[in-house]
Amino acid sequence: MKNLDGPAFGKASVRSTQWRTALFAVATIALGFVFSASAMADNEFDRVGLLEAAGDEARTDIMAADRHILIVRHARKAEESCNALDCPLGENGLAMVARLDVLLGEPDFDAIYSSGACRTYETALPAGAVIQHAAAARAPAMCGGGIAERMRDDAIAEAVASDARWTFVAEHSNTSCSWVAAVAGEDALAGTLCDSGQLTSADYGDIFWLYRVGEVWTLEVLEGAFEVAE
């Protein structure tokens, strides 16, 4: 389990109880991944838990890819109606983050991005040290304090140009799909949950896995991969 201490987590001791509940809830899930992933260990892929969650047809290409960018919408908030930057994750959202932590595995990702909203920042923490960007031009504040030094477009450009093998991104329902399109092109959205250009309010727990073979980016969607039933 990675260190999930951070500006949003450190200030809320009440969440320690929620985390214990969440971690207990995913203990069985973690054991399941250990046993199922062991059958694929001979593949020598560096994130076997994720590979096991992918579709059978995509696995061969995923194993051949030199770069991977995973994009998720933030986990569930404490109050669904709250849209402020400091809206925290709820108990169910924390359980989702714990499940995501198991899926992502070790070590930390090479590059981790989130908007400055606490709900995206908290969702990205299992991947490692998060770099926040402004959620919008009118909302440059970062979770935990401070002002973001760059906009979302800057973060996207950096992620695309990078040679990082593993990149993780936590965004919002109306911005996750723009990351997918920026990396793989608008055509990649067709037939996916991003078909309309953004996710619906009900779309939680999906992982948009972009992987590159040669110079071609392909999208594999792990639907509901870290969803936890309410």
C-alpha positions as CSV (number, residue, x, y, z in Angstrom):
1,M,0.0,0.0,0.0
2,K,1.4,3.4,-1.0
3,N,1.7,6.3,1.4
4,L,-1.6,8.1,1.0
5,D,-0.8,11.0,3.3
6,G,-1.2,14.4,1.7
7,P,-2.8,17.8,2.2
8,A,-6.3,16.5,2.0
9,F,-5.8,13.3,4.0
10,G,-3.5,14.6,6.7
11,K,-6.0,17.2,8.0
12,A,-8.9,14.8,8.4
13,S,-8.2,12.3,11.2
14,V,-11.8,11.1,11.1
15,R,-10.9,9.4,7.8
16,S,-8.7,7.0,9.5
17,T,-11.7,5.0,10.5
18,Q,-13.0,5.2,7.0
19,W,-9.7,4.0,5.6
20,R,-9.7,1.0,8.0
21,T,-13.1,0.1,6.8
22,A,-12.1,0.6,3.1
23,L,-9.0,-1.5,3.4
24,F,-10.8,-4.3,5.1
25,A,-13.3,-4.3,2.4
26,V,-10.7,-4.6,-0.3
27,A,-8.6,-7.2,1.5
28,T,-10.5,-10.0,-0.2
29,I,-10.2,-8.2,-3.6
30,A,-6.4,-8.0,-3.1
31,L,-6.1,-11.7,-2.4
32,G,-8.1,-12.4,-5.5
33,F,-5.7,-10.4,-7.6
34,V,-2.7,-12.2,-6.0
35,F,-4.0,-15.6,-7.0
36,S,-5.4,-14.6,-10.4
37,A,-2.3,-12.6,-11.3
38,S,0.0,-15.5,-10.3
39,A,-1.3,-17.4,-13.3
40,M,0.0,-14.7,-15.5
41,A,3.4,-14.1,-13.8
42,D,5.3,-15.8,-16.6
43,N,4.3,-12.9,-18.8
44,E,6.8,-10.7,-17.0
45,F,4.6,-7.7,-17.5
46,D,5.4,-5.0,-15.0
47,R,1.8,-4.5,-13.8
48,V,0.2,-7.9,-13.8
49,G,-2.9,-6.8,-11.9
50,L,-3.8,-4.3,-14.5
51,L,-3.0,-6.7,-17.3
52,E,-5.3,-9.3,-15.8
53,A,-8.2,-6.7,-15.8
54,A,-7.8,-6.0,-19.6
55,G,-9.6,-7.8,-22.3
56,D,-8.1,-11.0,-23.7
57,E,-7.7,-9.5,-27.2
58,A,-5.8,-6.5,-26.0
59,R,-3.3,-8.2,-23.7
60,T,-0.7,-9.1,-26.4
61,D,-0.5,-5.6,-27.7
62,I,-0.5,-4.1,-24.2
63,M,2.5,-6.3,-23.3
64,A,4.3,-5.0,-26.4
65,A,3.6,-1.3,-25.6
66,D,6.4,1.0,-24.6
67,R,4.1,3.7,-23.0
68,H,0.9,3.6,-20.9
69,I,-1.3,6.5,-19.9
70,L,-4.2,5.6,-17.5
71,I,-7.0,8.2,-17.2
72,V,-9.7,8.0,-14.5
73,R,-12.6,10.1,-13.3
74,H,-12.3,10.9,-9.6
75,A,-13.9,8.5,-7.1
76,R,-17.2,9.3,-5.5
77,K,-17.5,12.5,-3.4
78,A,-18.8,12.7,0.2
79,E,-21.7,14.8,-1.2
80,E,-22.7,14.3,-4.8
81,S,-24.1,17.8,-5.0
82,C,-20.8,19.4,-3.9
83,N,-18.7,20.8,-6.7
84,A,-16.3,23.1,-4.9
85,L,-12.5,22.5,-5.2
86,D,-12.3,21.2,-1.6
87,C,-15.1,18.7,-1.8
88,P,-13.6,15.5,-0.3
89,L,-14.2,11.9,-1.2
90,G,-16.8,10.0,0.8
91,E,-16.5,6.6,2.5
92,N,-17.4,4.9,-0.7
93,G,-14.9,7.0,-2.7
94,L,-12.1,6.1,-0.3
95,A,-13.0,2.4,-0.7
96,M,-12.7,3.0,-4.5
97,V,-9.3,4.5,-4.1
98,A,-8.2,1.6,-1.9
99,R,-9.3,-0.8,-4.7
100,L,-7.5,1.3,-7.3
101,D,-4.3,1.1,-5.2
102,V,-4.5,-2.7,-5.5
103,L,-5.0,-2.6,-9.2
104,L,-2.2,-0.1,-9.9
105,G,0.3,-2.2,-7.9
106,E,4.0,-1.2,-7.3
107,P,6.1,0.7,-7.9
108,D,4.8,4.3,-8.1
109,F,3.9,5.6,-11.6
110,D,6.5,7.6,-13.4
111,A,4.3,10.7,-13.8
112,I,1.0,11.5,-12.0
113,Y,-1.4,14.3,-12.8
114,S,-4.6,15.7,-11.3
115,S,-6.6,18.8,-11.4
116,G,-6.4,21.0,-8.3
117,A,-9.7,19.7,-6.9
118,C,-9.3,17.6,-3.8
119,R,-11.4,14.8,-5.2
120,T,-9.1,14.3,-8.2
121,Y,-6.0,14.7,-6.1
122,E,-7.1,12.1,-3.5
123,T,-8.0,9.7,-6.3
124,A,-4.5,10.0,-7.9
125,L,-2.6,9.5,-4.6
126,P,-2.3,5.6,-5.0
127,A,-0.2,6.2,-8.1
128,G,2.5,8.2,-6.3
129,A,3.5,11.9,-6.0
130,V,0.9,14.0,-7.7
131,I,1.5,17.1,-9.8
132,Q,-1.6,19.3,-9.8
133,H,-2.7,21.7,-12.5
134,A,-5.5,24.3,-12.5
135,A,-8.9,22.8,-12.7
136,A,-9.9,25.8,-14.8
137,A,-8.6,29.3,-15.6
138,R,-10.9,30.7,-12.9
139,A,-10.0,28.0,-10.4
140,P,-6.2,27.9,-10.1
141,A,-6.1,26.9,-6.4
142,M,-4.6,23.5,-5.5
143,C,-5.9,21.0,-2.9
144,G,-4.0,21.6,0.3
145,G,-3.1,25.2,-0.6
146,G,-1.2,27.2,-3.2
147,I,-1.8,28.2,-6.8
148,A,-1.2,25.9,-9.7
149,E,1.6,27.0,-12.0
150,R,0.1,25.6,-15.2
151,M,-3.2,24.9,-16.9
152,R,-4.6,21.5,-17.9
153,D,-3.5,22.0,-21.6
154,D,0.1,22.4,-20.3
155,A,-0.2,19.1,-18.3
156,I,-1.6,17.3,-21.3
157,A,1.2,18.5,-23.6
158,E,3.8,17.4,-21.1
159,A,2.3,14.0,-20.7
160,V,2.0,13.4,-24.4
161,A,5.6,14.5,-25.1
162,S,7.1,12.6,-22.1
163,D,8.9,9.3,-22.5
164,A,7.5,8.1,-19.1
165,R,6.5,4.4,-19.3
166,W,3.6,4.8,-16.8
167,T,1.5,7.9,-16.5
168,F,-1.6,8.3,-14.3
169,V,-4.2,11.0,-14.7
170,A,-7.2,11.8,-12.4
171,E,-9.8,14.2,-13.9
172,H,-13.5,15.1,-13.9
173,S,-16.5,13.8,-15.9
174,N,-16.2,16.7,-18.3
175,T,-12.4,16.6,-18.8
176,S,-11.3,12.9,-18.7
177,C,-12.4,12.4,-22.3
178,S,-10.4,15.4,-23.5
179,W,-7.3,13.7,-22.2
180,V,-8.1,10.6,-24.2
181,A,-8.7,12.6,-27.4
182,A,-5.5,14.6,-26.9
183,V,-3.5,11.4,-26.7
184,A,-5.2,9.1,-29.2
185,G,-7.4,11.4,-31.3
186,E,-11.1,12.0,-31.4
187,D,-11.7,8.8,-33.2
188,A,-10.7,6.8,-30.2
189,L,-13.8,8.1,-28.3
190,A,-16.2,6.3,-30.7
191,G,-18.1,3.5,-29.2
192,T,-16.8,4.2,-25.7
193,L,-18.2,5.9,-22.6
194,C,-16.6,9.0,-24.0
195,D,-18.5,8.9,-27.2
196,S,-20.4,12.1,-26.4
197,G,-17.1,13.9,-25.5
198,Q,-17.6,13.6,-21.7
199,L,-18.7,11.1,-19.1
200,T,-22.2,11.1,-17.6
201,S,-22.8,11.8,-13.9
202,A,-23.2,8.1,-13.3
203,D,-19.9,7.0,-14.8
204,Y,-17.6,6.0,-12.0
205,G,-14.8,3.5,-11.6
206,D,-13.7,3.2,-15.2
207,I,-10.1,3.2,-16.3
208,F,-9.2,4.5,-19.8
209,W,-6.0,2.7,-20.6
210,L,-4.1,4.2,-23.5
211,Y,-1.1,2.2,-24.7
212,R,1.4,2.9,-27.5
213,V,2.8,0.3,-29.8
214,G,5.2,1.9,-32.3
215,E,3.7,5.4,-32.8
216,V,0.1,4.2,-32.5
217,W,-2.0,4.9,-29.4
218,T,-4.8,2.5,-28.7
219,L,-7.5,2.7,-26.0
220,E,-8.7,-0.1,-23.8
221,V,-11.5,0.7,-21.3
222,L,-11.6,-1.2,-18.1
223,E,-15.3,-0.5,-17.2
224,G,-16.0,-0.4,-13.5
225,A,-12.5,-1.6,-12.7
226,F,-12.3,0.2,-9.3
227,E,-16.0,0.8,-8.7
228,V,-17.3,-0.3,-5.2
229,A,-21.0,-0.8,-4.8
230,E,-22.7,1.7,-2.5
